[in-house]
Amino acid sequence: MIALVATAGGTFEVDVETEAIEPSTDEPSAPAKLVLNLPRVIAAAASGATVFAVVDTKPPLYVSHDAGSTWRASGHGLPAGHALALSPETPDVAVFAARNRLYVTRDGGRFWTALAVELPEILALELRAV
């Protein structure tokens, strides 16, 4: 999977599996605007009944697997976030963007792993299949 990341220093493609990075001329698509029953939402993404929301609280994420009817906190220990994206094919796979680092979950937000690559300040994010 490729994370297309718009930053203050340009746009980059980051391979989520190998962590290879290269400049890109593409721009991430604008995320769909979601109306959620959560306060202080910074960004949100949905795929099917799975919804991830970046919020201005500790922990910085909430996850719903029933289209927003119920929520659970996620991302304990993660820094404040700016953007996130879900895999269109596998909604348990998501990428979370802090100021200049990406974190990935492959299990619906239970565990998060930091990618080694550091980027300029992240502004937007999109996840694409290879």
C-alpha positions as CSV (number, residue, x, y, z in Angstrom):
1,M,0.0,0.0,0.0
2,I,1.2,3.5,-0.8
3,A,0.6,6.5,1.5
4,L,0.4,9.7,-0.6
5,V,1.5,12.4,1.8
6,A,1.2,16.1,1.2
7,T,3.7,18.0,3.3
8,A,5.0,21.6,3.7
9,G,7.9,20.5,1.6
10,G,6.0,18.8,-1.2
11,T,4.2,15.6,-1.9
12,F,5.7,12.1,-1.3
13,E,4.7,8.5,-1.9
14,V,5.6,6.3,1.1
15,D,5.4,2.5,0.7
16,V,3.8,1.4,3.9
17,E,5.3,-2.1,3.8
18,T,8.9,-1.3,2.7
19,E,9.0,2.4,4.0
20,A,10.5,3.4,0.7
21,I,9.9,7.1,-0.1
22,E,9.9,9.1,-3.3
23,P,8.7,12.5,-4.4
24,S,5.3,12.6,-6.2
25,T,3.5,14.9,-8.6
26,D,0.1,13.6,-7.4
27,E,-1.9,15.2,-4.6
28,P,-4.0,13.4,-2.0
29,S,-7.7,13.6,-2.7
30,A,-9.7,15.7,-0.4
31,P,-11.3,13.5,2.3
32,A,-15.0,13.1,2.4
33,K,-16.6,15.3,5.1
34,L,-18.0,13.1,7.8
35,V,-20.4,14.3,10.4
36,L,-19.6,12.5,13.7
37,N,-21.1,12.5,17.2
38,L,-17.7,13.3,18.7
39,P,-16.3,16.6,19.9
40,R,-13.0,18.2,18.7
41,V,-12.7,16.2,15.5
42,I,-9.6,17.1,13.4
43,A,-9.9,14.5,10.7
44,A,-12.0,11.4,10.0
45,A,-12.1,8.6,7.4
46,A,-14.5,5.7,6.8
47,S,-14.6,2.5,4.9
48,G,-17.8,0.5,5.2
49,A,-18.9,0.5,8.8
50,T,-15.4,1.3,10.1
51,V,-14.7,4.9,11.0
52,F,-11.5,6.3,12.4
53,A,-11.5,9.9,13.9
54,V,-8.5,12.0,14.9
55,V,-9.5,14.1,17.8
56,D,-7.9,16.9,19.8
57,T,-7.7,14.8,23.0
58,K,-5.5,12.2,24.7
59,P,-5.6,9.5,23.2
60,P,-5.7,11.2,19.7
61,L,-7.9,8.6,18.0
62,Y,-11.4,7.0,18.2
63,V,-12.5,4.0,16.3
64,S,-16.0,2.7,15.5
65,H,-16.8,-0.6,13.8
66,D,-20.6,0.1,13.6
67,A,-20.7,3.3,11.5
68,G,-20.3,5.7,14.5
69,S,-22.9,4.2,16.9
70,T,-20.3,3.3,19.4
71,W,-16.6,4.4,19.8
72,R,-13.5,3.2,21.5
73,A,-10.3,5.1,22.2
74,S,-7.2,4.2,20.3
75,G,-3.7,5.4,19.9
76,H,-2.7,5.5,23.6
77,G,0.9,6.9,23.5
78,L,0.6,8.5,20.0
79,P,1.3,12.2,19.6
80,A,-1.3,14.6,18.5
81,G,-2.5,14.0,14.9
82,H,-3.2,15.9,11.8
83,A,-4.6,13.4,9.3
84,L,-5.5,9.8,8.7
85,A,-6.5,7.5,5.9
86,L,-8.0,4.0,5.7
87,S,-7.4,1.3,3.2
88,P,-10.3,1.1,0.8
89,E,-9.9,-2.7,0.6
90,T,-9.2,-3.5,4.2
91,P,-10.7,-1.1,6.7
92,D,-8.6,-2.5,9.6
93,V,-5.5,-1.0,7.9
94,A,-5.1,2.7,8.6
95,V,-2.3,5.3,8.5
96,F,-2.3,8.1,11.1
97,A,-0.2,11.3,10.5
98,A,1.4,13.1,13.4
99,R,3.3,16.4,12.7
100,N,6.1,14.7,10.7
101,R,5.7,10.9,11.2
102,L,3.4,8.2,10.0
103,Y,1.9,5.4,12.1
104,V,0.2,2.3,10.7
105,T,-2.3,-0.2,12.2
106,R,-3.2,-3.4,10.6
107,D,-5.7,-4.6,13.3
108,G,-8.3,-1.9,13.4
109,G,-6.5,0.5,15.7
110,R,-5.5,-1.8,18.5
111,F,-1.7,-1.6,17.9
112,W,0.2,1.1,16.1
113,T,3.7,1.0,14.6
114,A,5.7,4.1,13.7
115,L,7.3,4.2,10.2
116,A,11.0,5.1,10.3
117,V,10.7,7.8,7.7
118,E,10.4,11.4,8.9
119,L,8.8,14.0,6.6
120,P,8.3,17.8,6.6
121,E,5.1,18.9,8.4
122,I,2.2,16.7,7.1
123,L,-0.8,18.5,5.7
124,A,-2.9,15.7,4.1
125,L,-2.8,12.0,3.5
126,E,-4.4,9.3,1.2
127,L,-3.9,5.6,1.2
128,R,-3.8,3.8,-2.2
129,A,-3.5,0.2,-3.2
130,V,-0.3,-0.7,-5.1
